[in-house]
């Protein structure tokens, strides 16, 4: 059970455009939004940042962005965001389900390229508490990515740092759709 109740209906009316767009995209609004909407300005700022970081085209494919988000969330102990980002990697970004299912073995699975491993390794190190990021992570990233691309990866990690703390702190309950995806594809 969440530690804070959902926002009152009049607050949802202030962000109805975003809620409707996400219902069309995913079918349901995440439970984390139900508390975040208590502060509509914070919610809109988060959605703008999420759009810029996760949805806008860049050098890093959306599927890898969502996989980075999954790995950083798992590393910090946030199953809510981990489940959502694995589901988004498959359903929004078109990642192969076999690859999503292999995320916990990204270091050894032949499904991941060395470039993807470098990004996911940084995500794992950054999500650890305390973070274990080293210069070696960036030396490995430079083999595959431009500095602009590295900033895209770090932006995903930073965005998820905020979301992970939000959901862990508020004990956001996972929706049945995201839980069903996680049970089917991530449980092992």
N, C-alpha and C positions, 0 to 999 in steps of 0.2 A: 504494500500500500504506500502511495506517495506520502511524503511528509508535509506537503502543502496541497490544499484542495485546488481543483481547476478554477480558472478565471470565471467570473460571472458572465452570462450571455452577452451583456452589452459590450464587453471588451472584445469578444469574438466578432461582433458586428464591425468593429474598427479594422479588422484584418480579414474580412470575408473574402476579399479578392485573392489573397494568398492561400487561404484554406481551400477555396474552390479549385484553384490551379493545381494544388497538390492532390486533391481528391481525384482529379482527372489523370494526374501523373502516376500516382501510386495506389489510389483507391481509398486511402484513409489518412488523416493527419496523425503524426506521431504523438504519443502521450506527453512527451516532453514539451510540446507546444502548448498543451492545455494549461500548464503552470506558467510558462514563459509569457503567455498572452496577458497575464496579470499586469505586465508592463509593456504595452503595445509598442512603445518606442524601442525598447530593448529587442522585442521580437522582430520588428521590421529591420533593425540594424543587423541582427543575426542573419535574417533571411537574405539581406543584401550581401553580406559577407559570404554566406554559404553559396550563393549564386556565383559570385566572383571567383571563389576558390574552387568549388566543385563542379560547376555546370558550364562555365565559360570555356570556350576552346582555348587551348594553349599547346605547348610542346608535349605535355604529359597527357596521355590518353585518360579519358574519364574512368575507364575500368581500373587502371592502375591507381588513380586517385582514391577510388573507393576501396581498393585493396590495401593501400597505405593506411587509410582511415580505419579499416578493420584491424590491421596489425597493431597500430598504436593503441587502439581501444582495448584489445586483448591484453597487451603488455601492461597497461595501467590497471586492469581489472574491471573494465566496464563492459559487462556482457550486453547491456542494452544497445550501446552504439556499435559494438562489434557485430551483433546480429543484423542491425539495420544496414550497416555498410556492406556486409557480405551480400545481403539481399539486393541492395542497390547496385552493387558491382554486376550482379547477374541480370536483374530486371530493368535497370535504367541504363546501365553502361554496356550491356551486352557481353560481359565476360562469360566464358565457357563455364558451365556449372562444375565441371571436373576441376577446373583451376580454382574456383572458389572453395570447393571441398578440400583442396590440397593446401590451402593457405597456412595451415598449422605446420606444414612440412615444406615451406617455401625454400628453405636452405638446401634441401636435398632433392626435391621433386624436379623431374625433367621438364615439367610443364612451365617452369619459370626461366626466363632468360637471365644472364648475368646482370644486365641492367636492372631488371625488375628486382632481382635479389638485393642489389645495392640499395635501392629505394626502400624495400621492405625491411632490410637490416637496419637502416637509419630509423625507420618508424619504430621498430622494436626497441632499439636503444633509447630513443627519445621518450617512448611511453613508459619505460622502466622507472621505478621510483627508488632512489634518485635516478635521474637520467644518466645514461652511460654513453653519451655521444662523444666521439673522439675525432681528432683530425683525420684518422685513418678512414672513417666513414666518408668524409668529404673527398679524400684522395680517390677512393673507389668510385664515388659518384661522378667525379670529373672525367673518368674514363668513358662515360656513356652520355653525360648530360651537359648542356650549356649551363651557365650560371643562372640564366632566367628560368630554366627548367628546374634547377635545384631550388630556387625560390618558390616555384609552384609546389614542390614536394613539401618544403618546410611550411608553407602556408596551410597545407592540408593538416600537417601534424599540429600546428598551432591552433587552428580552428577546432580540431578534435580535443585538444587540451582543455579548451573552454567547455565544450559539450560534455566531455567525460566528467569533469568536475561537477557540472550541472546535474547530470543524471545520477551519478554516484551519491552526491550530497542529498538530493531530493528523493532518492530511492524510487526513481521513475519505474512504474510497472511496464513490462513489455507487452505489446499488443499481440493478440492471438495470431495474426498473420505473420508477424516477424518471428514469433516463437515457433510457429509451425515450420517456417523456413529453416530456422536454426536447428530444430530437432531433426529435420530430414537431412540437412546438408552439412551441419557443423558439429553435431553431437559427438561423433567418434573422435 
